[in-house]
Amino acid sequence: MAFDHAYYDRYYFDPRTAVTSRAEMRARARLIGAFIAHVGLPVRRLLDAGCGTGLLREPLRRVLPKAAYVGLEASEYLCRRYGWLSGHVQEFRAQEPFDLVICYDVLQYLGPREAPRALANLARLCRGVLYFSALTRADWRNNCDRSRTDPNVYLRQGEWYRMRLRRAFREVGAGFWLRRGAPLTLWELESTG
């Protein structure tokens, strides 16, 4: 997959064909900020793994003003354009883990070898909360707008992701996962696992 200018023109820059909008990403950042406040996690370090065009960066800065934002991106085009840290989520290493890791709609682009490695690496990179989403088979069938969604992906069952994430995280819902062992409290009915 070439994540070049043409790809981002099609799926991000042209409002007629864009897969998401600034308004949607502002709402997502508010959701993330509200959840972080709810669990009482002080966020000093935030990794946006696969940050793309950076639609979450400014909204996250507003809701988490004390967090140092690190945008990691595999697209050389976007790294040159926005100055992101160039790298792949399955290989990236950090000197210390992040309080919050966001990996939004990235892993469906990774093949059968890379995707499990990326999920294991997310566990190494995150010490608090993971916000995770990936396009699944059910989403492709029932939820996404196929005219605006890239079909050149690996469609997996949602349970495929859940099974691997549960090794290191507790599923909360709405895309949120708590790192096992993190000193964060959720009431029994606020969590699925």
N, C-alpha and C positions, 0 to 999 in steps of 0.2 A: 504494500500500500504506500503510495506516494502522498505524504501529508505536505503538499506543496501549495502554492498560491491558488491554483485552480480548485483544489479540495476545499480550502477555507472560503474562497469566493462562493462556492456552491452551498456549503453547509453552515456558514457563519456570517459572511459579510452581506450577502444579498437578502434583504428582508422578505422577499417573495418565496425564498427556498430555504431560509435558515431553520435549523433544527431547534433552536432555542432563541430566547429574547433576553434583553437586558432586564426587563421587568421580572421574568421568571427567575433569573439568576439573583436578583436583589431579594426576591422572596425566599429563595433557597438559602441565601446567606443569613437572612433574619431567622429562619428556622434553625440553622446551625448555631447561631449565636444564642437563641433562646434555650436550646437544649444544653449547650455548654454552661449557661447560667444556671439552669435547673439542677444539673449534677454538681455544680460548684467547682468546676475545673478551671484553675487559673492557667490560661494559655499564654505562654511566653514564646513558644516556637510552633509554627504551623507549616506543614508541608502540603502543597497542592500538587499531587502527583498526576501529571498529565493535564497541566493547567490550561492548555490550548491557547485561546486568544485572551485569556485572563479576565473573563467576564465576572469571576467571583472575587478578584483581588480587591477592588475598591470597596464593594459592599462588605466584604469581610473585615477590611480595615476599619470601617465605621462601627461594626458590631463587636470587634475584638481589637480595640486600639492599642493594647499593650503587646500584641503578638507580632513577632518578626515573621514575615511572610517569605516563604521560599517556593518559587514556582519552578517545578521540574517538567521538562517537556522533551519529547523525542524528535519533534519536527525541527529540522535545521532551519527551515524557513521562518518558523515562529521564534526560534531562539535569536536569530539575527534581527528580526523585526522588533521584538519586545525585550530582548536581553534576558530571557529565561535561562536557568541553569540547564544545560544540555545533558540528557541522560534518559535511561530507561528504568521504569519502576521495578523491574525484576532484578536489576543489577545495582541500583543506587545504594550507596553507603553513606552514613552520616556519623560524625564523631559521637553524637549523643542522640537518643530518640526524641521524637517530637511529641508534644502534648496532644496535638490534634493533627490527624492526617486525613486529607480529602482525596479520594480516588473516584472520580465521577465519570462514568461512561468511557472508560479506558480499556478495561480488560477484555471486552468483546473483540478488540483488535489483536489480541495476543493469541498465538497458536497453542497447541496442546502441550508443548514443552515450556513455553514462556509464562503462560497464565498461572500454573501452579507455583512456579518460582516467584512470580509477582505477589501472590497471596501470602506466601511464606515470608517474603521480604517486608510486606506491610506489617506483619506481626513484629518484625525486628525494628522497624522504623517508628512504631507507635507505642507510646507508654500510657495513653489516656483514652481518647475517643477516636474512632475511625468512622468517617462518613463515606459510605461506599454504595455505588450503583453501577450496574452493567446491564446492557440490553440482553434480555433472555428470549428464549423461544416463545414463551407465553406473551411477553411484551410485544414481540414482533407480530404475533397472531392477533392480539386483542387490544393493544394500547397505543402503539406508535403510529404516527402519520407516515406511512411508507413513502409518500411523495417527498418527504423532507428528511428521511432517515437513511443513512448509508447502509445498503444491503450487503456490502463486502466485509462481513464480520463473521466471527465464530459464534453461532447461536447455541447456547448451552441452557440446560435446565437451571432454574433458580436454586434448586437443591444442590447442584454441583458446587456453586459458590458457597452456599451456607455450610455444607459439610466441611469444607476446607477452612472457612473463617472461624468456625466453632472451635477449632483446635486451640486458638489463642484468644478468642473474643467471645463475649456474651452478646447475643442479638437482643436489641432493644426494640427495633421496629423503625419504620420510616427512613431506613438507610443507616441508622446509627448502631454502632457496635462498641462495647466497652472492653478494653483490654483486660483480660483475666489478671487478677492481682492488683489492679489499679485501686487506690483508696477512694473509690467513688461509690456512693450508695444510691441504689434504686430500690423502690419498694417492689414487692413480689409481683404485683400485677402491672408494673411498669415495664417489665422485661419478659421476653419470651423464653429465655434460657439462663 
